[in-house]
């Protein structure tokens, strides 16, 4: 396939994913007249250039994009963007990805390509950091809850970021507990003038790649196929650092604090999971799948 046609397909996929109507991989493949395998390959490419592709409980995929037209910024020149990008690529700092997104967004890129990468994550992290410095409450605007598949405004007191900057740990007064909120599920952060009222209840728990906290570490080894790998790095981009490729297989080796997080991921890609170790995680996965089957009966 000519490179131009591949590029066109990527832009068409972005358009479908940004639409109000969410679609399954099968529906996307049909719309774009290609295979489901190709769609997953495109997902991997979009992940590489900074998109956060999300999915709901019905396995329908989508991208949420927000334009910041009220706050125009001065753009870098092409040479400035390239210099900064080259400098950042040599670092392993957790903010590397969001900074690269910001540079690419503000650089002198072609008009169509500018719609690809947005600096939303960087702005979100910046506002949350300011709120923590000032001890202010914030409103997470239109936060997308994967559990309830709803968009709601959540008033919280931000406490700390997870190590990979994928989530913010925050105390939510309405629920009276500390919760994890994924950065890419936040549409916008509104800094309020209200100071913290529950600082004594703030906690900074250790969390694993899957957002679960605890005190007991468990080393896990997950062998997966290409499809599961693409979905894994889509959901947890920082997880690439814990993956080793052997032939056509991908091996995830990491530590977890609670099996619930990794089990939820494995259940969604179970058809492409080759092996799960240790036994305690494998049993937790079997139990999760068995309970899900019983609920459907």
Secondary structure, DSSP 8 states (H G I E B T S, - for coil): --HHHHHHHHHHHHHHHHSSS-B-HHHHHHHTTS-HHHHHHHHHHHHHTT---EE-TT--EE------TTS------HHHHHHHHHHHTT---TTHHHHHHHHHHHS---HHHHTT---HHHHHHHHHHHHHHHTEEEEEEEEEETTTTEEEEEEEEEEEE-TTSSEEEEEETTTTEEEEEEGGG-SEEEEEEEE-S-GGG-----B-TTS-B-S--EEEEEEE-HHHHHHHHHH-GGGGGGEEEETTEEEEEEEES-HHHHHHHHHHTGGGEEEEESHHHHHHHHHHHHHHHHHH-
